[in-house]
Amino acid sequence: MVMGRLLAALPEPALEAVCRGLGWLLATLPGRRRRTVESNLHHAFPEKDAAWRREVALEAACRTIETGFFALISPLWNKKQMMDRFKLDPLLQQLVTEFQHGPQPLVVMTPHFSLMEATVVLPSLVSGPLPDLAAIYRPFDAPGLEAWVKRTRERWGLRLLSRKDGHFEAVDVLRRKGAVVVLFDQNAGDRGALTLFMDRVCSTSELAGFLAEKCKARVGIIYSERTGFMRSCLRGEYLFDAGPNANETLFAANRWLEKKLLAGGEPCRDWLWLHARWRHQDQVKRRFRLQSKHNLLPEQLAWLKKNALPRRTRFWVRMPNWLGDVIMALPLLRALRQSRPDAEITLLAQPVFAPLLARLGVGDRIVALPPRGEGYFKFFRELRGEYPDTHILLTNSWRGDYEAKLAGAPQRFGMRRPGQWRPWLTHAWIAPGEADEAREHQLQSWLKFFQHFGLEGELDLVPFAWPGELHPALAQPKTGPVLGFICGTENFPEKRWPVERWRELIAGALGRRLETRFELFGTARDAEITTAVAAGQPAGHVFNHAGKTNLMEFAEALRRCDVVVCNDTGGMHLANALGVPVVAVYGPTNPVRTGPVFAAPKILLQPNDCPPTGGAKLADLPAAKVLAALAPWLLAERV
């Protein structure tokens, strides 16, 4: 009350200048509110330029401050002052007259526009008496503030009904053929129902629809359209005649508001964009799934004649830096798509992986990471302008975390080991120690991380179909078994089976099946190894592709193989993801932790007496053991 008197004492031009100055600070200074309004406008109007969004953000911030000041000052105004500032739209006047002369139950919905509290003065702006008129509001816990709000708001003839007391009084008003005003909100929390608003999932209050259906009431909308500083025109229109369906009322009201905002005029600037309207589904423990006590999304999609949810919630996933880890993460992306069907999944990946991820269709959008060096982090600062909602880190480094911090997502999720420092994550799942990890697959650790933040559903481990035809150079007729060999590794030389073992395997396989063909794969750095393996082999049997294929050509060539023999390397995981059988040799590394995950034939071999979690020399694995594992493919007749 004291603040209201101080503000009311200011000349109106000075008061308006204070509002605009505070609004400018709110819209300009870095902070959560500024980020919220900018993100909301970017999601709602991605086609508009940045200058337009800045202008709307500034105006919305100024009007938010103005609305707050109005709530403090207006209780000090008399009826004449109110009537001088607020007018009735002719259409609303006509609707009020109809209501006065032919009263029937009326539910009035009002949206979150600036100066929306001006609706409480409606009885004072109307000629003649109105039937019973009440508004549902959320009471304050402080008794003094509660008494002040009731006294100042009810003096114009509009009764306030507390939400805490239930809705019995509201029903009684409607049964007496009165009217009840209800704020319809797109951030109703667990009290609301999951719906779409501006093509994004939100929680919308169901109260208005419930009252209208129960009491067979007409449904109208009243809103305040600002015409000047602390001045507005009250407008209104009917949505439905008596007795609409509760859900349809909710859908239609949201659609009505969408159209007002998307038109881009004064209602767009009047809406309080600084509120986080779509935050209901960002609760940390259930962020990776859609959940609510009441989910109306299927019904609303049918009402909108849509087959699927729009993907408008921006989930960004920082992919790992190694091919094997990228492949092992793919089931998680499938699961995330099922658990959050409203998410637009953007994958941030090394450029070499971008074509593969696009071909497999695991993300809606691929962002190739820039080369390291000058301008690297500037790239991520510029991504702030795309306003991601959630950033998921499948990397385990400060660099990836800092990238996410610069990109500006308000939620940044990752795994953290005990004692590990990852300050730029907003939320972390504490992973078990290294000893425990040795007995659990990497995919299972990631799965627990995702489940900790709400992921639901089973992992889909079916191999990927590879769309499109084979490259012409690879589409050659087969006369015998085709064995793919991946003889090198990108790192850790101890994971490489020795050259002499590969040569022994070729000799043994040719002894079993003379028409066997061997395709040797690897990077340019593996060429020395594959050249040594191929040296002196019978003509027409061994073909060395190391350093001659890019990742996409490598994937196509793997599909031509009947079986792939490989070290513990990324190519093993790629073959497995494409459904190609693999025989993988393990020695020092741990197949429990890094074995292939997709449901395709796989045989994992270790030297005799090697612990299941690895630790032996790979040279101790004899070629005869691998040759025995290849028997089904060497002995099979070709179709």
URCOR-V729583 format. One record per pair of residues at least 4 apart in sequence whose C-alpha atoms are under 6 Angstrom apart, sorted by sequence separation. I is the first residue (numbers start at 1). J is the second residue. D is the distance in Angstrom with one decimal. If there is no record, write none. Layout:
BEGIN
i	j	d
I	J	D
I	J	D
END
This chain:
BEGIN
i	j	d
4	8	6.0
17	21	6.0
19	23	6.0
20	24	5.9
24	28	5.8
25	29	5.5
35	39	5.9
41	45	5.7
42	46	5.0
53	57	6.0
56	60	5.9
63	67	6.0
70	74	5.5
77	81	5.8
98	102	5.8
99	103	4.9
149	153	5.9
150	154	5.8
154	158	5.2
174	178	4.9
188	192	4.9
196	200	5.2
211	215	5.9
212	216	5.4
227	231	5.5
248	252	5.9
258	262	5.9
264	268	5.2
283	287	5.5
301	305	5.9
336	340	5.8
337	341	5.3
372	376	5.5
398	402	6.0
432	436	5.9
447	451	6.0
448	452	5.9
451	455	4.4
510	514	4.6
522	526	5.3
527	531	5.8
531	535	6.0
549	553	5.4
576	580	5.4
591	595	4.5
631	635	5.8
632	636	5.9
10	15	5.8
154	159	5.5
173	178	5.2
174	179	6.0
196	201	4.6
212	217	4.7
226	231	5.9
227	232	4.7
282	287	5.2
301	306	5.0
320	325	5.9
450	455	5.4
549	554	5.7
575	580	5.1
140	146	5.2
195	201	5.6
196	202	5.9
226	232	4.0
320	326	5.5
610	616	5.4
27	34	5.2
195	202	5.5
225	232	5.3
261	268	4.4
194	202	5.7
224	232	6.0
225	233	5.3
488	496	5.8
194	203	4.8
224	233	5.8
193	203	5.1
224	234	4.7
192	203	5.0
193	204	5.4
223	234	5.8
192	204	4.9
223	235	5.5
413	425	6.0
416	428	6.0
192	205	4.5
222	235	5.6
412	425	5.1
415	428	5.3
416	429	6.0
417	430	5.6
607	620	5.6
189	203	5.9
192	206	6.0
222	236	4.3
412	426	5.1
413	427	5.0
414	428	5.0
415	429	4.9
416	430	4.9
417	431	4.9
607	621	4.3
188	203	5.2
221	236	5.3
411	426	5.8
413	428	5.6
416	431	5.8
186	202	5.8
187	203	5.2
188	204	5.4
221	237	5.5
186	203	5.3
188	205	5.4
220	237	5.6
346	363	5.9
351	368	4.7
565	582	5.8
567	584	5.6
186	204	4.4
220	238	4.0
345	363	5.2
346	364	5.9
350	368	5.6
391	409	6.0
563	581	4.8
564	582	4.7
565	583	4.8
566	584	4.9
567	585	5.2
185	204	5.6
219	238	6.0
220	239	5.2
345	364	5.3
346	365	4.7
347	366	4.9
348	367	4.8
349	368	5.3
350	369	5.3
390	409	5.4
527	546	5.1
563	582	5.6
565	584	5.8
583	602	5.8
586	605	6.0
587	606	5.7
185	205	5.7
219	239	5.5
344	364	6.0
346	366	5.7
348	368	6.0
349	369	5.8
389	409	5.2
392	412	5.9
429	449	5.7
581	601	4.7
582	602	4.8
583	603	4.7
584	604	4.9
585	605	4.9
586	606	5.0
184	205	5.9
219	240	5.1
388	409	5.0
390	411	4.9
391	412	4.7
392	413	4.9
393	414	5.0
577	598	5.7
579	600	5.1
581	602	5.6
583	604	5.9
592	613	5.9
218	240	5.7
390	412	6.0
524	546	5.8
576	598	6.0
139	162	5.9
218	241	4.6
380	403	5.9
384	407	4.5
401	424	5.7
518	541	6.0
520	543	6.0
523	546	5.2
524	547	3.7
573	596	5.4
590	613	4.5
134	158	5.2
136	160	5.8
138	162	5.9
218	242	4.2
383	407	5.2
384	408	5.2
517	541	4.8
518	542	4.7
519	543	5.1
520	544	4.8
521	545	5.2
522	546	4.2
523	547	4.4
590	614	4.5
133	158	5.5
134	159	4.4
135	160	5.0
136	161	4.6
137	162	5.4
138	163	5.5
217	242	4.6
381	406	5.0
520	545	5.7
521	546	4.8
589	614	5.0
134	160	5.7
135	161	5.9
136	162	5.9
137	163	6.0
216	242	5.1
217	243	5.3
380	406	5.6
381	407	5.5
588	614	5.1
216	243	3.6
380	407	5.1
587	614	5.7
588	615	4.1
588	616	5.0
314	343	5.8
315	344	5.9
316	345	5.8
319	348	5.9
587	616	4.8
588	617	5.9
100	130	5.9
213	243	5.0
313	343	4.5
314	344	5.1
315	345	5.0
316	346	4.7
317	347	5.0
318	348	4.8
319	349	5.2
503	533	5.7
587	617	5.3
27	58	5.4
212	243	6.0
213	244	5.6
311	342	4.4
312	343	5.8
313	344	5.7
316	347	5.9
587	618	4.3
124	156	5.9
213	245	5.8
310	342	5.8
311	343	4.7
312	344	5.7
213	246	5.5
309	342	5.5
311	344	4.7
27	61	6.0
484	518	5.8
499	533	5.7
121	156	5.6
480	515	5.1
481	516	4.9
482	517	4.8
483	518	4.9
484	519	4.7
485	520	4.8
486	521	5.1
210	246	5.2
480	516	5.2
482	518	5.9
209	246	3.9
23	61	4.7
488	526	5.4
23	62	3.9
209	249	5.2
209	250	6.0
20	62	5.1
19	62	5.9
133	178	5.8
135	180	5.3
19	65	5.7
132	178	4.5
133	179	4.9
134	180	4.9
135	181	4.4
136	182	5.7
19	66	5.7
67	114	5.6
131	178	5.3
133	180	6.0
67	115	5.1
289	339	4.8
290	340	5.9
289	340	5.1
8	73	5.9
4	72	4.6
4	73	4.7
105	174	4.9
105	177	4.2
107	179	5.7
108	180	5.9
109	181	5.8
111	183	5.9
104	177	4.6
105	178	5.3
106	179	4.6
107	180	5.1
108	181	4.5
109	182	5.0
110	183	4.9
111	184	5.7
105	179	5.9
109	183	5.8
314	388	5.1
317	391	5.8
320	394	5.7
314	389	5.1
315	390	4.9
316	391	4.7
317	392	4.7
318	393	5.0
319	394	5.6
320	395	5.1
202	278	5.0
318	394	5.8
75	152	5.4
484	561	5.7
483	561	5.6
482	561	5.0
485	564	5.8
482	562	5.4
483	563	5.4
484	564	4.4
485	565	5.0
486	566	4.6
489	569	5.7
483	564	5.7
485	566	5.8
187	277	5.0
186	277	5.6
189	280	5.5
193	294	4.8
194	295	4.7
195	296	5.7
193	295	5.5
194	296	5.4
195	297	5.2
116	224	5.5
106	217	5.1
108	219	5.9
110	221	5.7
199	310	5.9
105	217	4.5
106	218	4.8
107	219	4.9
108	220	4.8
109	221	4.7
110	222	5.3
200	312	5.7
106	219	5.8
108	221	5.4
110	223	5.6
464	577	6.0
463	577	4.9
464	578	5.3
463	578	5.3
463	579	5.1
339	456	5.8
505	623	5.4
497	618	5.8
501	623	5.5
335	459	5.9
331	459	5.9
331	460	5.9
463	598	5.8
461	598	4.7
462	599	5.5
461	599	5.6
92	235	5.5
92	236	4.7
86	231	5.7
88	233	5.7
89	234	5.8
85	231	4.7
86	232	5.2
87	233	4.9
88	234	5.0
89	235	5.1
86	233	5.7
441	592	5.6
442	593	5.4
441	593	3.9
440	593	5.6
438	593	6.0
114	270	5.1
113	270	5.1
113	271	4.4
288	453	5.8
289	454	5.6
287	453	5.7
288	454	4.8
289	455	5.4
286	453	5.3
287	454	5.7
288	455	4.7
285	453	4.4
286	454	3.9
284	453	6.0
285	454	5.4
60	269	5.3
56	269	5.8
37	273	5.3
37	274	4.7
324	570	3.8
323	570	4.8
324	573	5.5
39	387	5.6
END
